Amino acid sequence: MSTPETARCIEFGIDQLVPHQDAMSLLDRVVHWEPDRIVAELQVPHEGLFVDDGGVPGWVGIEYMAQAIAAWAGCRDRLAGRGPSVGFLLGSRRYTCGQAVFPSGTVLRIHARCELLGDNGLGMFACSIEADGEQWAAANVSVYQPADAAAYLENGQA
C-alpha cells in the first residue's frame, strides 16, 4: 500500500537518508517505506570496498541489513523535518546466508521490519535479502540509536 509518506521517502536519495557516505554507502535506493518496514535495493558492484573474486562476500549482507535499517530511521527523521541520525549495529541473531558470494551485477532487495523499538533507542528488526524473488539471507538485527548522537560520540554516553 502506497501512502504519501511512502512516496516522500522514496523521493529522497539514499545519501539523504543514511549517514554513510562515499564508499561506505552500500545501498542504491529505497523502493518502499512504511512506519514499520522498509525495502531497499542495491546492485552488487563490480568493484569497490568489499568486492573480491566477482562479487561481495555473503557476510557483508549483515551490513546491507544494517544500512536498510538506517534508511528506515532516516525516512522517519526526514518526515519529521530532521536530518539522518547516527545509529549503531549491536549485533544479530541467526544470520543465515545461502550464498558464499553475492555475484557482481545481481540486484538485491533488502527487507527490514521493525519488531521492537524502545524509548531508550534500542530496536530489533527482522531482515532478509532477496534476489530474483528468492531469499538469500535472513537475520534478526539489533540496533541502537542514541537520543543525542553527537553527545554520545563525544563522550561515550547519551
Secondary structure by P-SEA (a helix, b strand, c coil): cccaaaaaaaaccccccccccccccccccccccccccbbbbbcccccccccccccccccaaaaaaaaaaaaaaaaaaaaacccbbbbbbccccccccccccccccbbbbbbbbbcccccccccccccccccccccccccbbbbbbbccaaaaaacccc
